[in-house]
Amino acid sequence: MLNKTSLVKGVPIHSMSQGDGDPVILVHGIAASLYDWMRMMPALSSSGYRALALDLFGHGESLKPDDPSQYTIDTVYAYLEAWVEELKLDRPVVMVGHSMGGYLSLRYSLSHPEQVSGLVLINPLYTLEQISPLLRLVRRRPVVSERALRRAPEWLLNALLGWDPTKPADFSADARRQIANDYKRASPHIVYLTRVIPDLTPSLSQLKIPTLVLWGDKDQTLNPASFNLLVSRLSDARSHLIPGCGHQPHIGKPALVNRLALDFIASLQPALRSMSFPGGRGR
């Protein structure tokens, strides 16, 4: 597994890659990191794919400036887009996105449809209409939320994760520790990211890329009913409901999610081989 930090538009962005073959880009959600994908990257690599994951701007080991005004969804997207460009891939990618990473993956696919062969969206965000009452409170009072995140000790975040009824059965102690650690490593200014997020709903019908939508029916972050609506708006989408699972099925039920994702990606291969990549860039 290659672990590195590269300058993207002059900004340090941390990433990892594993394996060789057709590229699969993994995009984590808010307050997370590329370590969300530590259960999926080996499965992709052993199946003949090149798995690539990054820490988004403001997260993990990537740049976290102490300036709230820089924390916008447009900024996060711009660095993701530039990072993909810096990869200099010679073939279209499959994008796998969770939550806000799903939003970013959808947005990238709408802007660069010729560069994406397929989408795997896990409990994806696509409109602020999906968010829970708690996140609506965060949006209304970001200064208070920032202070709370800054001051909350990691042990408390770990304990709070244990109270989620969908997590104790599926999440190991190590998984909870990593999630809590990612919350503390992220800039507290990430609470400002949800101030303005353009609604993708009106654009969804334009997307012709094959898409798999996976979600847990016990999601307490985004309204589970919203995922069926997303599937109905996309022209080439299939879905799989994961019962008894919350907002992070790729962590809580990795074996199932990996199998579903790999089966879907494998189904894309005949079409992928016939696609040409604009510009013929080398890896």
N, C-alpha and C positions, 0 to 999 in steps of 0.2 A: 504494500500500500504506500503510495507516494503522498507525502504530507508536505505542503509548501505554502509560503506566503508570497504573493506576487503583487507588483504595483499595477493597479488598474486605474487609469486616468490619474495617476500620481498618488493613489490611495492604496494602502496595504489591504489586500483581500486574501483571507486564508482559505485553502481548499485542500481536498484529498481526491485521489483517483486510485482505482484498483481495476486490474484486468485489462484486456485488449479486445477489440472488436467494435461492433456498432455502439456508438455512444449513448449513454442514458444519463441525463442530468437530473439531479435530485435537489429540490428546493424546499428548505424547512419553513416552518411557520414563525410567527412572532414569539419572541422570548425563548427561542430554541437555538439550535446550532446544527452543524453538519453531523454531530454525534447522534442525532435522531435516526440516521441512516446506517448505523453500524450493524444492524441486523439484516439490512437489505443489500448492502454493497457486496458482501461475500457471495450472496446468492446470485447476484447479477454476474459477478466475475466468473464464478464457477460454471455459469451457463453460457459463457462466451461473449459477454458484453464488457464494455469499458464504462464503469460507474464513476461519475464525477459529481462531487458535492462541494458546496461552498458555505462559509459563514457569511450570511448577508451583512450588508452595511449596518453597523450598530450592534452586531451580535458576535458571540463566540470570540475568536481571536482576530477578527477583522477590525478595521478602524471604528472607534467609538468617540467621536468628537463631543466635547462638552458644550454643545450649542443646540438648544431645543429647536431652533428654527430650521436646522438641517434635517430634522427627522420628519420627512414626508414620504409618502408612498412613491412619488415620482423620483426622489433621490435613490431610494432602495432599488427601484426598477432600473434606473439608469446604470447603476453599478453592476447589477445582474446582467443587463444587456451587453455592457462593455466587457465583462468577464467572459461571457460566451464568445464574443468576437475575438478576444485574446487567445482562446483555445485553438483557433485556426483549424477547425474541423473540416474534413473533406467530404462529409456525408451528413444527411439530415439526422436529427436527434429525436429520441423519445424523452419527453419531460415528465418527471414525477414530482408533483407538488402537494404539500400538506397545508391546509388552512390558508394563511396568507401566501404561502408558497404556491398554493393552487391558484390564487388570484394572479400572482406574478407569472405563472406558467400560462394561464389563459391569455393574459395581456401580451406576453411575448409571442404566443402563437397567432394572435390576431394581427400583430405587427409584422411577423415574419413567417407566414404560413408555409412558404416554400422550404423553410429550414427545419420544420418539425414534422416528423412522420407519425407521431402518436402522442397521446396524453394519458397519464394516469393521475387522477385527481382524488385525493384522500381527504374527506371532510372539508371540501374546498370553500373558501370565501369567494364570493363574486359580487355581493351587494351588502351594504350595511344593514339592510332590512333583515338579514339573517341573525344578527348578533343578539346575545342574551341580555337580559336586563342589567346584569352586573357590568358587562362591557359598555352598555349605554351610559352607565354611571361614570365609568372611566373616561368616556368621551366628553361628558359634561364637565368633569372636574379633573382635568389632566394634571394640574399642579399638585393637588392632594394625592392623586394616584402615584405620581412620580416620587413624592416624598415617602409614601408608604413602601414602594418597591425598593427604594434606596436603603431604608432603615430596617426592613424585614430581614432577620437572620436566616441563613440557609436552613438551619434545623427546623425553623417554623414553616418554611415553604415545603420542606419534606413532609412534615406532619400534616399540613393541609392537603397535600396530595393523597395521603393515606385516608382522609375523610371522604374522598370521592367514592361513592359506592361502586363505580365501574372499575376502579383501579386495584384495590387490594388483591383480588383474585387473579388478576392478569399481570400486574406490574411487579417485577422483582424489586428487592430493596436497592439493588444497583441501578435499576432503571429510574426509580424515584429520586435517588441521589443525583443522577445525571441531569434529570429534568430540573431539580431544584438548583443545581450548580449553574445550569444554563440561564435560569432566571437571574441569578446574581451576577453572572458574567456579562449579560447584556446591559447596554446602557439603560439607566432608568428613564431616559428620554424616549424610549420606544413607545411609551404611553401616548405620545403625540402622533404616532403613525396613523391612528384611526380618526384623526380630526377630519381629514378630507380624503375619501377614497371614491373615485368615480365609479358609478354603478355600471357593471359590464352587461347587465341584462339586455339592453337594447341591441348589443352587438353580437350576442351569442349565436343567433341564427346565421351569421356570416361565416362561422367556423365550420369548415368541412373536414377537419382532421379527425380520424378515428379516436374515440375517447372512452376510457373506462373510468367510471365514478364509483368509488368505494366509500362507505360511511357506516359509522356506528349509530344504532338507533337510540342510544342513551347520551348522545352529545349534549353537554350542558353549556357549550360555548356558542355553537351555531345551531339554529333551529333544524332538527333532522328533516322536517317536512320540506325544507328548501331544496334539498338535494334532488328529490324527484322532479321538482320544477326545473332545475338546471338540466337534467337529462332530457326533459320534454322540449327544451329550447334548442338543444344541440341537434344537428342534422345527422350525425353518425356517432351515437353514444349508446353504450350499454352500462349496466349498473349491477352492483352487488351490495345488498344490505348485510351488515355484520351484526347479528342480534346480540344484545347484552354488552355491547362495546360502546365506549365513549368517544371522545374527540381524537384520540390517538391510536387507532387500531394498528398502525404500522409498528407501534411499540408494544401494545397490549397483546396483539395476536399476530406476531410477525410471520409465523409459518404459513398461516392462511393468506395473509396479505401478499407475501412473497409469491406464493403459488399462483394466486389470481393475477398478479402483475406480470409474472413470467409467462403464463399462458397467453395473456393478451399481447405482450410484446412479441412472442413467437408468431402469433397470428399475423403480425404486420410484415414479417420478413419478405414474402414474395413481392409485395408492393414496394417495400423499402429498397430492394435490389434494383427495381426498375426506375427509381427516382434519381435525378441528377441534382448535384448541389451547385448552386450559383457560384461562379467564380473559380470552382475547382481548387479550393484552398487545401493545402496539405496540413497534416496534423503536426 
